[in-house]
Amino acid sequence: MDAALALIGEDLKNVELQFKKDLQSDVPLIRKVGEYVLSSGGKRIRPALLLLSAQLCGYFGERSVPLASVVEFIHTATLLHDDVVDNANLRRGLASANTLWGNEASVLVGDFLFSKSFSLMVADGDLRILKALADATTIISEGEVLQLVCTSDLDITVERYLEVVRCKTAILLSAACEVGAILGEVSPELRQNITDYGMELGVAFQLMDDILDYTATEEQFGKSIGHDLEEGKITLPLIHTLKCCTADEREVIGGIVEKDLLSDEDFAQVFGLVHRYGGIEHTIEAARGHVAQCKKHLEAFPPSPARDALAELAEYVVTRAK
């Protein structure tokens, strides 16, 4: 992240200040919950992508910081809702908002952040940007429902799984890049290239997240290890394992995935099979393939510090320990 921070470090600080400004409300609970979630860490990948994409496309004006804040508002709203849906008790290593304030407050503050995001986009006044981010939030909602439909489905295909990933995670990274291109007023071809870069990056990012659910410590991951498995989320490491394992082993995995509460022994059995059949290595290789695509899309742009930073950011995604 060093090259990125060297270019946009000051802008990212201004994004943090913009958060606080945009969270102003006469309802104290909104400020309290919003500030807690927004200040609880996170690498600010989405605001960074918007800022770097804007620079890549030749934009250095004042609109990028407020719009970067909007993108993080949208992301934070989805986190608040996700943690309620998933019954999560940890987020970024801290107690989740729904653990501290309850599901009702988390959902309603998430709604506020969504609504505020659209108010801020309207204030910016560019219908192209409003359309890009409105379309992204619609697709995110579709992705959430699609993931719900696919819960505990041992027959989920890689294609369907990647559709969930693109809708639920990658689309907002892609939209952040697209907003940077719109600010830079580049050609439709270049706009598509940086938008596609964001999509491939988002897929790689989620693939590495899926790996961490099987390999990281809770301190590294910032949320409960094995939570995806307990929630019945069949991610790529397990999809690969299900393709390679025996019929008896598949039956064991199916029985564990169907349980509401998993024991340490259940986790150990599935983790052991995922490691035995190379689910982690397979997923890392897939993530690297998406990163390679990221770099290909960047080749459409002339060499620049912003292009180098975006290439480095893509590499960071596959080496990070969240």
Summary of the structure (lengths in Angstrom):
residues: 322
radius of gyration: 19.6
end to end distance: 13.1
largest distance: 60.3
contacts: 1118
relative contact order: 0.12
helix: 76%
strand: 1%
